[in-house]
Amino acid sequence: MSVALGGIAPGCVYDVDDRCGENQTLIENDRCACIAGYVPGVGGCVPCGENEEERSGACVCVDGYTRPGEAAACEPLPASLGAECDTADKPCSDSDYPECHVTDANVGYCTTTGCQTSVDCEGEYTCQASADGSFCRRPRTGLLDKCKTDADCAGGEASFCQPNEKVCLVPCSAGSTNECLDSEVCCDFSIFAAGIFCTPTAECLTQGGG
């Protein structure tokens, strides 16, 4: 049994000018969200660490850095991994990353081949099958950058601004098998006015994509 003190029943204090917690801001429909550079954590919103940035509610390494383990700090990527190369006149010079994976004409980036899973790849690189065998594929440039229109995503591989989440995603052609990662499918969310883009297979199935 609770007892009111001084004739006043206990309750929560509501401040119309301060409805959110520390490091939060008020957004539409009276919902609170973490401010820029902060993500949901234990006890509220927490800041991202050194060499990290917030993307879609998670702290990720900034370009040029990688996380060697799930709880590890972001460290610089090897300079030769992902270095620009040209199969005509600028081969990969580091024997650790000897493969020039071509992305446009003769130009590409240095990486490794023969991976079995993404565990065999460094950084955020993922193991990808190809006609010539498997290779470690670099992260798609611009992926999950914040945007308002496609123009904000221009220049990156993730060139489509998803209208609901306002982040840059990788566009694809319905039924495509070579534009997305092995763990993804080209999912058609156009029935929800969200577009057609690469998404994890399980997410496409559970969210009703085609």
C-alpha positions as a Markdown table, in Angstrom:
| # | Residue | x | y | z |
|---|---|---|---|---|
| 1 | Met | 0.0 | 0.0 | 0.0 |
| 2 | Ser | 1.4 | 3.4 | -0.9 |
| 3 | Val | 1.0 | 6.5 | 1.3 |
| 4 | Ala | 0.7 | 10.0 | -0.2 |
| 5 | Leu | 2.9 | 12.5 | 1.6 |
| 6 | Gly | 1.4 | 15.8 | 2.6 |
| 7 | Gly | -1.8 | 14.9 | 0.9 |
| 8 | Ile | -0.1 | 14.9 | -2.6 |
| 9 | Ala | -0.1 | 11.6 | -4.5 |
| 10 | Pro | 3.3 | 10.6 | -5.9 |
| 11 | Gly | 3.8 | 10.9 | -9.7 |
| 12 | Cys | 6.1 | 11.9 | -12.6 |
| 13 | Val | 7.1 | 15.5 | -13.2 |
| 14 | Tyr | 6.4 | 16.6 | -16.8 |
| 15 | Asp | 8.3 | 19.5 | -18.2 |
| 16 | Val | 6.9 | 20.6 | -21.6 |
| 17 | Asp | 10.2 | 22.3 | -22.4 |
| 18 | Asp | 12.4 | 19.3 | -21.6 |
| 19 | Arg | 10.6 | 16.1 | -22.6 |
| 20 | Cys | 13.7 | 14.1 | -23.6 |
| 21 | Gly | 16.6 | 12.8 | -21.8 |
| 22 | Glu | 20.3 | 13.8 | -21.9 |
| 23 | Asn | 21.8 | 13.9 | -25.4 |
| 24 | Gln | 18.4 | 13.5 | -26.9 |
| 25 | Thr | 16.2 | 15.7 | -29.1 |
| 26 | Leu | 12.5 | 15.8 | -29.8 |
| 27 | Ile | 11.3 | 14.7 | -33.2 |
| 28 | Glu | 7.9 | 14.2 | -34.8 |
| 29 | Asn | 5.0 | 12.6 | -32.9 |
| 30 | Asp | 6.5 | 13.5 | -29.5 |
| 31 | Arg | 9.3 | 10.9 | -29.9 |
| 32 | Cys | 12.8 | 11.4 | -28.7 |
| 33 | Ala | 16.0 | 10.5 | -30.6 |
| 34 | Cys | 19.7 | 10.7 | -29.9 |
| 35 | Ile | 21.4 | 13.8 | -31.1 |
| 36 | Ala | 24.1 | 13.7 | -33.9 |
| 37 | Gly | 27.1 | 11.6 | -32.9 |
| 38 | Tyr | 25.3 | 9.7 | -30.2 |
| 39 | Val | 23.6 | 6.3 | -30.3 |
| 40 | Pro | 21.2 | 4.3 | -28.0 |
| 41 | Gly | 23.2 | 2.7 | -25.2 |
| 42 | Val | 23.0 | 1.6 | -21.6 |
| 43 | Gly | 21.3 | 4.3 | -19.6 |
| 44 | Gly | 20.5 | 6.5 | -22.6 |
| 45 | Cys | 22.3 | 8.0 | -25.6 |
| 46 | Val | 26.1 | 7.5 | -25.6 |
| 47 | Pro | 28.8 | 9.1 | -27.8 |
| 48 | Cys | 30.6 | 7.3 | -30.6 |
| 49 | Gly | 34.3 | 6.6 | -29.9 |
| 50 | Glu | 37.5 | 7.8 | -31.6 |
| 51 | Asn | 37.6 | 7.4 | -35.3 |
| 52 | Glu | 33.9 | 6.4 | -35.3 |
| 53 | Glu | 30.8 | 8.1 | -36.6 |
| 54 | Glu | 27.0 | 7.5 | -36.2 |
| 55 | Arg | 25.2 | 5.9 | -39.1 |
| 56 | Ser | 21.6 | 4.8 | -38.8 |
| 57 | Gly | 21.7 | 4.5 | -35.1 |
| 58 | Ala | 25.0 | 2.6 | -34.8 |
| 59 | Cys | 28.7 | 3.7 | -34.4 |
| 60 | Val | 30.8 | 2.6 | -37.4 |
| 61 | Cys | 34.4 | 3.3 | -38.3 |
| 62 | Val | 35.1 | 6.3 | -40.4 |
| 63 | Asp | 36.5 | 5.8 | -43.9 |
| 64 | Gly | 40.0 | 4.4 | -43.8 |
| 65 | Tyr | 39.6 | 2.6 | -40.5 |
| 66 | Thr | 38.3 | -0.8 | -39.5 |
| 67 | Arg | 37.3 | -2.7 | -36.4 |
| 68 | Pro | 39.4 | -5.9 | -36.0 |
| 69 | Gly | 36.9 | -7.4 | -33.5 |
| 70 | Glu | 33.3 | -6.8 | -32.4 |
| 71 | Ala | 34.3 | -4.8 | -29.3 |
| 72 | Ala | 37.6 | -3.5 | -30.6 |
| 73 | Ala | 38.5 | 0.1 | -31.3 |
| 74 | Cys | 38.7 | 1.3 | -34.9 |
| 75 | Glu | 42.2 | 1.0 | -36.4 |
| 76 | Pro | 43.7 | 2.3 | -39.7 |
| 77 | Leu | 43.3 | 0.0 | -42.6 |
| 78 | Pro | 46.5 | -1.2 | -44.3 |
| 79 | Ala | 47.3 | 1.5 | -46.9 |
| 80 | Ser | 47.6 | -1.1 | -49.7 |
| 81 | Leu | 44.2 | -2.6 | -49.1 |
| 82 | Gly | 41.7 | -0.8 | -51.4 |
| 83 | Ala | 44.5 | 1.2 | -53.1 |
| 84 | Glu | 43.6 | 2.3 | -56.6 |
| 85 | Cys | 45.1 | 0.1 | -59.4 |
| 86 | Asp | 45.0 | -0.2 | -63.2 |
| 87 | Thr | 45.5 | -3.5 | -64.9 |
| 88 | Ala | 47.1 | -1.7 | -67.8 |
| 89 | Asp | 49.8 | 0.3 | -66.1 |
| 90 | Lys | 49.4 | 0.4 | -62.3 |
| 91 | Pro | 49.3 | -3.1 | -60.8 |
| 92 | Cys | 49.0 | -3.8 | -57.1 |
| 93 | Ser | 52.5 | -3.7 | -55.6 |
| 94 | Asp | 51.8 | -5.2 | -52.2 |
| 95 | Ser | 52.0 | -9.0 | -52.2 |
| 96 | Asp | 49.4 | -9.1 | -49.3 |
| 97 | Tyr | 46.8 | -7.5 | -51.6 |
| 98 | Pro | 47.9 | -8.5 | -55.1 |
| 99 | Glu | 44.5 | -8.7 | -56.9 |
| 100 | Cys | 43.4 | -5.6 | -58.9 |
| 101 | His | 39.6 | -6.0 | -58.8 |
| 102 | Val | 38.4 | -4.0 | -61.8 |
| 103 | Thr | 35.3 | -1.8 | -61.3 |
| 104 | Asp | 35.5 | 0.4 | -64.4 |
| 105 | Ala | 37.4 | -0.4 | -67.6 |
| 106 | Asn | 40.9 | -1.2 | -66.4 |
| 107 | Val | 40.7 | 0.7 | -63.1 |
| 108 | Gly | 39.9 | -1.0 | -59.8 |
| 109 | Tyr | 41.2 | -1.5 | -56.2 |
| 110 | Cys | 43.7 | -3.9 | -54.6 |
| 111 | Thr | 42.4 | -6.8 | -52.6 |
| 112 | Thr | 42.8 | -10.6 | -52.1 |
| 113 | Thr | 41.1 | -13.6 | -53.7 |
| 114 | Gly | 40.2 | -17.1 | -52.6 |
| 115 | Cys | 38.2 | -16.3 | -49.5 |
| 116 | Gln | 35.8 | -18.9 | -48.1 |
| 117 | Thr | 33.8 | -16.5 | -45.9 |
| 118 | Ser | 34.0 | -12.8 | -44.9 |
| 119 | Val | 36.0 | -13.9 | -41.9 |
| 120 | Asp | 38.9 | -14.3 | -44.3 |
| 121 | Cys | 38.6 | -10.7 | -45.3 |
| 122 | Glu | 40.0 | -7.7 | -43.5 |
| 123 | Gly | 38.1 | -4.6 | -42.4 |
| 124 | Glu | 34.6 | -4.3 | -43.6 |
| 125 | Tyr | 35.4 | -6.2 | -46.7 |
| 126 | Thr | 33.1 | -9.1 | -47.5 |
| 127 | Cys | 33.7 | -12.4 | -49.4 |
| 128 | Gln | 32.0 | -12.3 | -52.8 |
| 129 | Ala | 31.7 | -14.9 | -55.5 |
| 130 | Ser | 32.6 | -14.0 | -59.1 |
| 131 | Ala | 33.0 | -15.7 | -62.4 |
| 132 | Asp | 36.8 | -16.0 | -61.7 |
| 133 | Gly | 36.4 | -17.2 | -58.1 |
| 134 | Ser | 35.9 | -15.5 | -54.8 |
| 135 | Phe | 37.4 | -12.2 | -53.7 |
| 136 | Cys | 37.2 | -9.8 | -50.8 |
| 137 | Arg | 34.9 | -6.9 | -51.8 |
| 138 | Arg | 35.3 | -3.5 | -50.4 |
| 139 | Pro | 32.3 | -1.8 | -48.6 |
| 140 | Arg | 30.0 | 0.0 | -51.0 |
| 141 | Thr | 30.9 | 3.7 | -51.0 |
| 142 | Gly | 28.3 | 6.0 | -49.5 |
| 143 | Leu | 26.3 | 3.2 | -47.9 |
| 144 | Leu | 24.0 | 4.5 | -45.1 |
| 145 | Asp | 25.1 | 8.1 | -45.6 |
| 146 | Lys | 22.2 | 10.5 | -44.6 |
| 147 | Cys | 20.4 | 12.0 | -47.5 |
| 148 | Lys | 17.3 | 13.9 | -48.6 |
| 149 | Thr | 17.4 | 13.2 | -52.3 |
| 150 | Asp | 19.4 | 11.0 | -54.7 |
| 151 | Ala | 21.6 | 14.0 | -55.4 |
| 152 | Asp | 23.0 | 13.7 | -51.8 |
| 153 | Cys | 24.1 | 10.2 | -52.7 |
| 154 | Ala | 25.7 | 11.0 | -56.0 |
| 155 | Gly | 29.2 | 9.7 | -56.6 |
| 156 | Gly | 28.9 | 6.6 | -54.4 |
| 157 | Glu | 27.9 | 3.1 | -55.1 |
| 158 | Ala | 25.0 | 3.6 | -52.7 |
| 159 | Ser | 23.4 | 6.1 | -55.1 |
| 160 | Phe | 19.7 | 5.7 | -54.1 |
| 161 | Cys | 18.2 | 7.8 | -51.3 |
| 162 | Gln | 15.7 | 5.6 | -49.6 |
| 163 | Pro | 12.7 | 7.9 | -49.0 |
| 164 | Asn | 11.5 | 6.5 | -45.7 |
| 165 | Glu | 14.8 | 6.1 | -43.7 |
| 166 | Lys | 16.6 | 9.0 | -45.6 |
| 167 | Val | 19.8 | 7.0 | -46.1 |
| 168 | Cys | 21.8 | 6.1 | -49.2 |
| 169 | Leu | 21.4 | 2.5 | -50.4 |
| 170 | Val | 22.6 | 0.4 | -53.3 |
| 171 | Pro | 20.0 | 0.5 | -56.2 |
| 172 | Cys | 19.6 | -2.6 | -58.3 |
| 173 | Ser | 17.4 | -4.1 | -61.1 |
| 174 | Ala | 14.6 | -6.4 | -60.1 |
| 175 | Gly | 15.9 | -10.0 | -60.3 |
| 176 | Ser | 19.5 | -9.0 | -60.5 |
| 177 | Thr | 22.1 | -11.4 | -59.2 |
| 178 | Asn | 25.3 | -9.5 | -59.6 |
| 179 | Glu | 24.7 | -6.0 | -58.1 |
| 180 | Cys | 24.3 | -7.1 | -54.5 |
| 181 | Leu | 26.4 | -9.0 | -52.0 |
| 182 | Asp | 26.1 | -12.8 | -51.7 |
| 183 | Ser | 24.2 | -12.3 | -48.5 |
| 184 | Glu | 21.7 | -9.9 | -50.1 |
| 185 | Val | 19.0 | -9.9 | -52.7 |
| 186 | Cys | 17.7 | -7.2 | -55.0 |
| 187 | Cys | 14.4 | -6.5 | -53.1 |
| 188 | Asp | 11.5 | -4.7 | -54.6 |
| 189 | Phe | 9.8 | -2.5 | -51.9 |
| 190 | Ser | 8.1 | -0.3 | -54.5 |
| 191 | Ile | 4.7 | -1.4 | -53.3 |
| 192 | Phe | 5.6 | 0.6 | -50.1 |
| 193 | Ala | 7.0 | 3.4 | -52.2 |
| 194 | Ala | 10.4 | 2.6 | -50.8 |
| 195 | Gly | 12.1 | 1.6 | -54.0 |
| 196 | Ile | 14.2 | -1.3 | -55.3 |
| 197 | Phe | 17.6 | -1.9 | -53.6 |
| 198 | Cys | 20.0 | -4.4 | -52.2 |
| 199 | Thr | 19.0 | -5.7 | -48.8 |
| 200 | Pro | 19.8 | -8.7 | -46.6 |
| 201 | Thr | 17.8 | -11.7 | -47.8 |
| 202 | Ala | 16.0 | -12.3 | -44.4 |
| 203 | Glu | 15.0 | -8.6 | -44.2 |
| 204 | Cys | 13.4 | -8.8 | -47.7 |
| 205 | Leu | 11.4 | -11.8 | -46.7 |
| 206 | Thr | 10.2 | -10.5 | -43.3 |
| 207 | Gln | 9.4 | -7.0 | -44.5 |
| 208 | Gly | 7.3 | -8.1 | -47.4 |
| 209 | Gly | 9.5 | -7.2 | -50.3 |
| 210 | Gly | 9.3 | -8.9 | -53.6 |
